[in-house]
Amino acid sequence: METEREIPDNVKCPYCGAGNGPDSEFCGACYKNLHIPAEVRAAAKAQKIIAAASLSTAEAPAPGEARPAARLWGRVVLILALFFFYTRWLKTENYFSFLDFVNLAFHEAGHVFLGFFGRFIMMLGGTLFQLLVPAVCLVHLKRRGANLGWQLCLFWLGESLLNISIYAGDAIKQALPLVGGGEHDWTYLLTETGLIAHTEGVGKFIFLCGSAVIFYSFYLIARDARDRVPVELGNARWGME
């Protein structure tokens, strides 16, 4: 059988000069016999089959991996769901989500673990731990290559900032219920730092920081989905050149 190098890419018809594939028996222009040896045509057809099979294998998703279109639309639905969750803070004053129960547990743990470093650090420890835990989870998952996992931890970090912004903004009113009573963390912190007169501004600033982190997580989730889609599908969905 002819080798791949010996098989021409194009065969000219001896009658009309039109180009034809090496696996053709008759000319596509004048329909006359090209007199290509049968073994050459068979080898050319075999090469086409092998090339098609290789392309299909290369584009097929690995076992357990979602197909590109399913991954893309799955991320779109996820971003929309997270955005809807984010809008709860815009519509409800002093919103407390289900995720904030988790934040509260780490917040209280921070007071305990950092209670040995003086009163100011102890009072700040709740806020620090509330941010430290999602940040540690983010770094751990990023090192393991779990893209969606660490991107969701980034969203969690932003959401935790939203919760903190409500607590900080309550420093003067002190309308929020406190676990076990006691002193309001942010009343003490802002008084000690001389910012108690700017309570509302501090709360808004923390809220904007949390919102920025959340929208950055949306961007990363969308970019990761786009980058994993094959070029053809990416062009169709995202309008790329």
C-alpha positions in Angstrom: 0.0 0.0 0.0 1.2 3.5 -0.7 2.5 5.5 2.3 1.0 8.8 3.4 3.9 10.7 1.8 3.4 9.0 -1.6 -0.3 9.9 -1.8 -0.8 13.3 -3.6 -3.2 15.8 -2.1 -4.6 16.6 -5.5 -4.8 14.7 -8.8 -5.4 16.6 -12.1 -7.7 15.1 -14.6 -5.8 14.0 -17.7 -8.7 15.1 -19.9 -9.8 18.5 -18.5 -7.2 19.4 -16.0 -9.6 19.7 -13.1 -8.3 18.9 -9.6 -9.7 15.9 -7.8 -9.1 14.1 -4.5 -6.8 11.1 -4.6 -9.7 8.9 -3.5 -11.8 9.8 -6.6 -12.5 7.3 -9.4 -14.1 9.8 -11.8 -13.4 13.5 -12.5 -15.8 15.8 -10.8 -15.8 18.1 -13.8 -15.9 15.9 -16.9 -16.9 12.6 -15.2 -14.2 10.7 -17.0 -12.2 7.9 -15.4 -9.1 9.3 -13.6 -7.2 5.9 -13.8 -6.0 6.3 -10.2 -4.7 3.0 -9.0 -7.2 1.2 -6.7 -4.6 0.9 -3.9 -4.0 4.6 -4.0 -7.7 5.4 -3.7 -8.1 2.9 -0.9 -5.1 4.4 1.0 -6.5 7.9 0.6 -9.9 6.9 1.9 -8.2 5.2 4.9 -6.3 8.4 5.7 -9.6 10.4 5.7 -11.2 7.9 8.1 -8.2 8.0 10.4 -8.0 11.8 10.3 -11.8 12.1 11.1 -11.5 9.7 14.0 -8.5 11.6 15.4 -10.4 14.9 15.2 -13.4 13.5 16.9 -11.3 12.0 19.7 -9.4 15.3 20.2 -12.6 17.3 20.5 -14.5 14.8 22.7 -14.7 15.7 26.4 -12.7 13.6 28.8 -14.6 11.0 31.0 -16.6 12.8 33.6 -16.1 16.2 32.0 -19.1 18.2 30.9 -19.6 18.9 27.2 -18.6 22.5 26.2 -22.1 23.7 25.5 -23.4 22.3 28.8 -20.5 23.8 30.7 -21.1 27.2 29.1 -24.8 27.3 29.8 -24.3 25.8 33.3 -22.0 28.7 34.2 -24.5 31.2 32.7 -27.2 29.8 35.0 -24.9 29.8 38.0 -23.9 33.5 37.5 -27.6 34.5 37.1 -28.5 32.6 40.3 -25.6 34.2 42.2 -26.5 37.6 40.9 -30.1 37.1 42.0 -28.7 36.2 45.4 -26.7 39.4 45.4 -29.7 41.6 44.7 -31.3 40.6 48.0 -28.9 43.0 49.7 -30.1 45.8 47.4 -33.8 45.1 48.1 -33.8 44.3 51.8 -32.3 46.5 54.6 -30.0 44.6 57.0 -30.4 41.4 54.9 -29.1 38.2 56.6 -28.7 35.2 54.2 -28.4 31.5 54.9 -24.7 31.8 54.2 -24.4 34.4 57.0 -25.1 31.7 59.5 -21.8 30.1 58.5 -20.1 33.5 58.6 -21.5 34.1 62.1 -19.9 30.9 63.3 -16.5 31.8 62.0 -17.0 35.4 63.3 -17.6 34.2 66.8 -14.6 31.8 66.6 -12.4 34.7 65.7 -13.2 36.4 69.0 -12.2 33.3 70.8 -8.9 32.5 68.9 -7.7 36.1 68.9 -8.8 37.0 72.4 -5.3 36.6 73.7 -3.9 39.6 71.7 -5.6 42.4 73.5 -9.0 44.0 73.4 -8.7 45.7 70.0 -7.5 42.6 68.2 -10.1 40.5 70.0 -12.9 42.8 68.8 -11.5 42.9 65.3 -10.9 39.1 65.3 -14.5 38.3 64.4 -14.3 40.3 61.2 -10.8 39.0 60.4 -11.9 35.3 60.8 -15.0 35.9 58.8 -12.8 36.9 55.9 -9.9 34.6 56.6 -11.8 31.4 56.3 -13.1 31.9 52.7 -9.7 33.3 51.7 -7.9 30.2 53.0 -10.4 27.9 51.2 -9.8 30.0 48.0 -6.1 29.6 48.1 -6.3 25.8 48.9 -8.7 25.2 46.0 -6.7 27.3 43.6 -3.6 25.4 44.3 -5.5 22.1 43.6 -6.6 23.5 40.3 -10.3 23.5 41.2 -11.2 26.6 39.2 -15.0 26.8 39.9 -14.4 26.0 43.6 -12.0 28.9 44.3 -14.1 31.2 42.2 -17.1 30.4 44.3 -14.9 31.0 47.4 -14.1 34.4 46.0 -17.9 35.1 45.8 -18.2 33.9 49.4 -15.5 36.4 50.4 -17.4 39.2 48.7 -20.7 38.1 50.3 -19.0 38.1 53.7 -18.0 41.7 53.1 -21.6 42.6 52.4 -22.5 41.1 55.7 -19.7 43.0 57.5 -20.9 46.2 55.8 -24.3 45.9 57.5 -22.7 45.3 60.8 -20.3 48.2 60.5 -23.2 50.5 59.3 -25.1 49.6 62.5 -22.4 51.0 64.8 -24.4 54.0 65.9 -28.0 52.7 65.7 -27.1 49.3 67.2 -30.4 47.9 65.9 -29.0 44.5 65.1 -29.4 41.7 67.6 -26.0 40.6 69.1 -25.1 37.0 69.9 -25.1 36.7 73.6 -25.6 40.5 74.0 -22.4 42.3 74.8 -20.6 45.2 73.1 -21.1 46.0 69.4 -17.8 45.2 67.6 -17.9 48.0 65.2 -19.1 50.6 67.7 -15.9 49.9 69.6 -13.7 49.7 66.5 -14.9 52.9 64.8 -14.7 54.7 68.2 -11.2 53.6 68.7 -10.1 54.6 65.2 -11.9 57.9 65.3 -14.4 57.0 62.5 -17.6 56.7 64.5 -18.9 59.9 62.9 -18.5 58.3 59.5 -20.3 55.1 60.2 -22.6 55.3 57.2 -19.6 56.0 54.8 -17.6 53.1 56.3 -20.5 50.7 55.8 -21.0 51.8 52.2 -17.3 51.6 51.4 -17.2 48.0 52.7 -20.4 47.2 50.7 -18.8 48.5 47.5 -15.6 46.4 48.1 -17.8 43.3 48.6 -19.7 44.1 45.4 -16.5 44.5 43.4 -15.2 41.2 44.7 -18.5 39.5 43.8 -18.6 40.9 40.2 -15.0 40.0 39.7 -15.9 36.4 40.7 -18.7 36.5 38.0 -16.1 37.7 35.5 -13.7 34.8 36.4 -16.5 32.2 36.2 -17.6 33.4 32.8 -14.0 33.7 31.4 -13.1 30.2 32.6 -16.2 28.8 30.8 -15.4 30.7 27.6 -11.7 29.6 27.6 -12.7 25.9 27.9 -15.1 26.0 25.0 -13.6 25.0 21.5 -12.8 27.8 19.1 -15.8 27.1 16.9 -18.3 27.1 19.8 -16.6 30.1 21.4 -17.0 32.1 18.2 -20.6 31.3 17.9 -21.5 32.0 21.5 -19.3 35.0 22.3 -19.1 36.8 18.9 -15.3 36.5 18.7 -13.4 37.0 15.5 
